[in-house]
Amino acid sequence: MSASVQRDGQYLRLAGDLDFASAGALREQLTVLIAGCAGQALTLDLSAVSRSNSVGLSLLLCAARSADEHKVDLRAAGLPSGMLSMARVCGLDNWLQQLSVEPLDLKETPHATP
């Protein structure tokens, strides 16, 4: 499944697989869409994302940087669990919690002991 981003009012809706194949085009589209909303509030809705690896987190960071540059109040909703795990590994879980419109379950996943 390919990935896409669509503007729907105050929402930017990401859908599909956020991976290396889709990253470049999505990053450009997000930058253009966010720049066109200077001074407004936007919610990046990821509830239709079917798969996300580190690229998804990278896209979110790029979107946040673009939002900051254009004075857009950016929030995120529907964050995939894989993105939450990656954020925890990268030490970005508190940042992601602040960005999210909903409470996130950021508890450590218990690891099996040998």
C-alpha positions in Angstrom: 0.0 0.0 0.0 1.4 3.4 -0.9 1.3 6.3 1.5 -0.5 9.6 1.2 -1.3 12.8 3.0 -4.5 14.8 2.5 -5.6 18.1 4.0 -9.1 18.0 5.5 -9.8 21.3 7.2 -7.6 21.6 10.2 -6.4 18.0 9.8 -3.5 16.5 7.8 -4.4 12.8 7.4 -1.6 10.4 6.7 -2.5 7.0 5.4 -0.6 3.9 4.3 2.9 2.6 4.9 5.4 5.1 6.2 8.6 3.7 4.9 11.7 4.6 3.0 9.9 4.4 -0.3 7.3 6.9 0.7 9.4 9.2 2.9 10.7 11.7 0.4 7.4 12.5 -1.2 5.5 12.7 2.1 8.1 15.0 3.6 7.8 17.4 0.7 4.0 17.3 0.8 3.8 17.8 4.6 6.2 20.8 4.3 4.1 22.4 1.6 0.8 21.8 3.4 2.1 23.0 6.7 3.6 26.2 5.1 0.2 26.9 3.6 -1.3 27.0 7.1 1.0 29.6 8.7 -0.3 30.9 12.0 -3.0 28.2 12.3 -3.5 25.1 14.3 -3.3 21.7 12.6 -3.7 18.1 13.7 -1.6 15.4 12.0 -3.9 12.4 12.0 -2.0 9.1 11.7 -4.9 6.8 12.5 -4.9 5.4 9.0 -1.2 4.6 9.0 -0.9 0.8 8.4 2.8 0.5 9.1 5.5 2.8 10.5 9.1 2.4 11.3 11.8 4.9 12.1 10.8 6.8 8.9 7.4 7.6 10.5 9.1 9.2 13.5 11.4 11.1 11.2 8.5 12.4 9.2 6.8 13.6 12.4 10.0 15.4 13.5 10.2 17.1 10.1 6.6 18.1 10.3 7.2 19.6 13.8 10.2 21.5 12.5 8.2 22.9 9.6 5.3 23.8 11.9 7.7 25.7 14.2 9.2 27.6 11.2 5.7 28.6 10.0 4.2 29.3 13.5 1.7 26.4 13.1 0.4 24.9 16.3 0.9 21.2 15.3 -0.6 18.3 17.3 -0.7 14.6 16.5 -3.5 12.0 16.8 -3.8 8.3 16.2 -0.1 7.6 16.7 0.8 4.0 15.7 2.2 1.8 18.5 5.4 1.2 16.5 6.1 4.9 16.5 5.6 5.1 20.3 8.1 2.3 20.7 10.6 4.0 18.4 10.2 7.3 20.3 10.9 5.6 23.6 14.1 4.1 22.2 15.2 7.5 20.8 14.4 9.3 24.0 11.6 11.3 22.3 8.7 9.8 24.3 8.1 13.0 26.4 8.2 15.2 23.3 5.7 12.8 21.6 3.4 13.0 24.7 3.4 16.8 24.5 2.6 16.7 20.7 -0.2 14.2 21.1 -3.9 15.3 21.5 -4.6 12.1 23.4 -2.9 10.5 26.4 -0.3 8.0 25.3 0.6 4.7 27.0 4.3 5.2 27.3 5.0 2.6 29.9 8.0 0.4 29.3 7.2 -2.9 27.6 8.4 -5.7 29.9 11.3 -7.7 28.5 11.7 -11.4 29.0 14.6 -12.3 31.3 17.0 -15.1 30.2 
